[in-house]
């Protein structure tokens, strides 16, 4: 396992992802000839420990949700490895994956389309229990009622349909369904992005309470840095299919080391209306994942880019204890980075 993928905990990780890739072929012509690939996820590595939340953040289209689906084998990875408690699962067949489905669950982004409108809430939450023969009869009904109560819904909700609930309540139903088989890891794919701000806080607090009670681990996919800061222990920042920075949340928000992370954090609103923060405006658009730039993928928009950045892809390095970053400029020791960055910017503006 690479150093960049290791967590802060001393024990064996629950989830290990190593050089995971997902490339979608582009086909044209009558013979459906492959003429290229969309590099949605292009070699990411990280771990998640027991009871830990890893936030995965980045712009829309950077590959966050694709990574979560590939880890769960909802889509087949192109390359790389995924291990659960040391056992590799990425090459398993559908039948061989069945025992791991109990350990790995998901909460989807859209609480409206992720619930079957023809099924009652009781049947939706009971479905995974029936599939695995965990409970039946009155015991099953009691188990479903207890799950709904755990996420803040009344027992009578079992007999109602999803359209009778608000967005926040529907997401609670989705969480209850994910909890049904007592999983170890839940992939939360932007679970609050479709909800009102006040409801977002309720759902996030619910997830945190459930984590403490059941020892759950989360891969929390999101683009809202304020939400990620609140719920995560560590944060990985993605850009164009690559992880460019990974560290604990305190270090990331206090001293971001990658220029892309700096730009993301500069866009986060401050709660104090009188506080001021210099906004970093990135030039240009995000390059196409079909033909990403050579070298560092961020160099076309980076204010500190030098010639090396366009030719050589930076490796993920541990520049501080537990703080990993993929940036050539961070190979410079200590405070010399700031001087080098200013010199580079001055040279570029001449």
N, C-alpha and C positions, 0 to 999 in steps of 0.2 A: 504494500500500500504506500502511495506517495505521502510525503510529509504534509502536503497541503490538504490532504483529505482527512487527516486525523483530527478528532475533537479534543476538547480540553480534559475530558474525563480519563481516569486511569484504567478503568475496566474495559472489557471487550465491547465494541459498539453493537447496537441493535441492527443498524443498517450501514452497509458499506457500499458506496458507489464509486467505481473506478473507471475512468476514461469512457464514460457512457456517451454513445453517439446515436442520433436518430437522423438519417438522411432520407428524404423523400425523392424518388426518381421523377424526372420530368420526361414525359413521353410525347412524341410527335409522329405524325404520319400514319398511313394505313397499317403499317406493321408495328406501331407503338414503339418505335425505336427510342431508347433512352438517350437523351441529348444533354442531360445534366442532372444535378441534384440540388434540392433545397437543404442546406445544412442547418436544420432547425436546432439540433443539439450536437455539439461538435467536440466532445471530449471533456466532460466535467467529472470532478472527483470530490467527494465529501463523505463524512460519516455523521450518523445521528446516534447519540447515546440513549440509554434508558432514561425515560422521564425528561428528555430534552426537546426543545423546540428550535428547529433551524429555519430561519426565515430566508426565503429565496426571492429576491427583488430584482427589478429591472424594468425597462420600457416595454410597452406592448409589442409583442412579436419577437422578443429576445429568446424565447424557448423555454420559459418557466413552466408553463402548463404541460408542454410536450415532455419535459423531463419527468414531471410527476406521473404522467400516464405511462411512460416507458418503464419507470421503476415498478409500477404496479402490473406491468405487462398487459395493460389495456390496449397498448400498441406494442408491437415487437421492436426491441432495440436493434439498431444496425450493428453496433459493436460495443465493446466494453463489458463490464461485469456488475452484477447487483447481488449482494449477499445479505441474507437475513440470519443473524446470529452465527455467522461464519459459513452458512450453507448457500451455495450459489443457486440462484433461482432463474436467472435470465435465459437459460437454455432448457428449462423444464417444459414439458408438454402441458396441454390444458388439464389433463387428468392429474399429472404430477403436481401442478400448481394448486389443486383444490385444497389441500391442508393449509397452505400459506394464505389462502384467501381469508381465512378466519383471523389471521394475524395482521393482515394489511387491509385497511379500509379507506374510503375516500368520502369527503364532503365536497360536493360540486359547487361551482360558482353560481349557477342560476337556480334559485329555489323554486322556480315555476316549472321549468322543463325537466328537472331531475326527479320529479315525483309523478307517478302514473295517475292521471286524472280519473281513471276508471276504477281505481282501488280505494278502499277506505284507508284512513290513516292506520287503523289497527292492522290491516292486511299488509300495508307497506312496511311497517316496522317488524311484523311477524314473519315476513317472507324469508329473510336470511336464516331465521331460527327453524323454519320448516324445511328449508333446503338442506340443512345439516342435521335435521332430526334431533335438535337440542331439547325442544319442549313440544308438547301437544295438549289439546284439550284445555281444561281450566288452568292448568299450570302455565300454558302458553299465554292465555289471556292475562293472567296475573303478571307474568313477566313483561308483557307489552305495556300494561298499565304502569308498572314500576319504572320502565324506561321513559315513558312520557312524563311522568311526575319528576323524574330526575332532570329533564331538560326544561321544566317549568310549564308543562301542559297538563290539563286535567284529564281524568280517566274518560270522561264522556267524549273527548276528542277522537277516541278510537272509532266511533261510529259515523264520523263526518268525513267529508272528502276534501282534498287539498285546496280546491277553489274557494272553500269557505274560510280560509285562513289568510292572514296577512303575510307579507314577505318574510318578516322576522320569524313568525310562527312556523312557516314552511321550512325555513332553514333549521329550526329546532327539531322538526320532524326528521330532516335529513341527518342531523347529528344523532338522534335517537336510533335511527336505522344503522348508522355506522357503529354505534356502541353495542348493538344487539349481541354480537358474537364475542364480546370482550377482547377487542384487538389490542395489539401492542403498539402499532403505528397507524396514524391516520394522516393521509395526505389531504390537506385543506387547500383546495384550488380556488383561491380568491373568494373565500366563503362569505365575505361581507361587502364586496364591491357593489352588489346590486341593492344594498339596503340603505335606508336613511341613516344619517350620522348617529342619531340617538340610539337607534336599534343596533347599529354596529357595535357600540360599546357594550350593550347587553349580551350580544352573542360572543364577543371576545372574552368578556368576563366569565361567561358560562364555560367556554372552552378551557380557560385557565383553571376554573374550579374543578372541572372534570379531570384535568390532568393531575392535579394534586390528589384527588380522591382515588383514581384508578392507576396512577403511575404511567399515563399515556405518553407517547412520543409523537411529535407533530413535525411534518414537513409543511411549513406554512408559506404557500405561494401567494404573493401580493405585489402590488405596485405602490401602495400607500405606505410610505416610510414611517409615518406616525403610528400606524397600526402595528407594523412589524416591530418597531422599537418597544411597544408596550408588551407584546406577547412573547418575543423571541429571546433565547439565550445567546445564540450566535446567529450571524447574518452572512449570507453569500450573495454577492452582487453579480448579476449576469449582464453581459452585453454581446449581442449577436452570436448566441450559441455557446459562449465561453464564460466561465466564472473568472472575474478579474480581481476580486478581493473577497477575503473570508476571514472573519474574526468575531470576537464577542461584541455584543451591541454597544457596550460602553466605549470600547476603543474605536469602533466604527464612527460613532456620532461625535466623539471628542476629537479624534485625530484620523480622519480618512486619509488613506495613502494613495489611492488611485485617482487620477483626474476626473474620471467618469463618476466616481462616488462623490467627489467634491461637488460636481455639477448637480447631481441628484439632491444632495443635502441642501444646497443653496436654494432649491425650489420649495423646500418644506416651509409652510407658513409658521411664523412665530406667534405664540399665544399673547405676547405683550405687544399692543398696537404701537407703542413708542420705540420698541426695539427695532434696529435696522440690521440687515444682513445684505452683503453684496451678492447680487444674483449673478451666477455664471451662465451666460447665454452661449450655448454650443452652436457653432456655425454648421450649415449644411444639414442634410438629411441622413438618417441611418442607412448605411449601405445595404444592398440586397444580399440576403443569405444564400442566394444562388451563386453569386460571385463576390465573396467577401474580400476586402483588401488584403494584400500580402503583408507580412510582418504583423505588427499589432493592429488588431481590427479597429481600434479606436483612434488610430493616428490621423485619419482624415478629418477628425473633428477636435482633436486634442490641442489645446493652446500651448502645450509644452513640447510638442513632437520635434524630434531631431531626425537626421538622416537614417540612423540605425533603426528607428521605429517602423519605417516603411519597408525594411528588408528582412528583419529578424524578429520572429515571434518571441515575445518575452515569456520566460518560464515562471511558474508560480513559485515564489520564494518566501521563506519565513524571515521577514525583516525585523520583526520584534517577536518576543515570545507569544505564540498563539495567533500572530497576525500575519496572514499570507496575502501577497499581492503580486500581480503579473504586470510589472512596469519596469522598463529599462532604467528610467531615472531614479527609481528607488534602490538601485544597486549602489548609488552614491551614499556614502556614510553620513550619518548625522545631519546637521543643519546645512550641509553643503547642497542638499536638494533645492532648498529655497533659492539659494544664490544661482544655481544652475538654471532653475526655471526662469528667473528674472532675466538672466543673460540671454537665454534662448528666445524669450518673448521680445526683448529689445532688438535682437538680431532679426527676428521675423518682421518687425514693423519698420525697419529701415527702408 
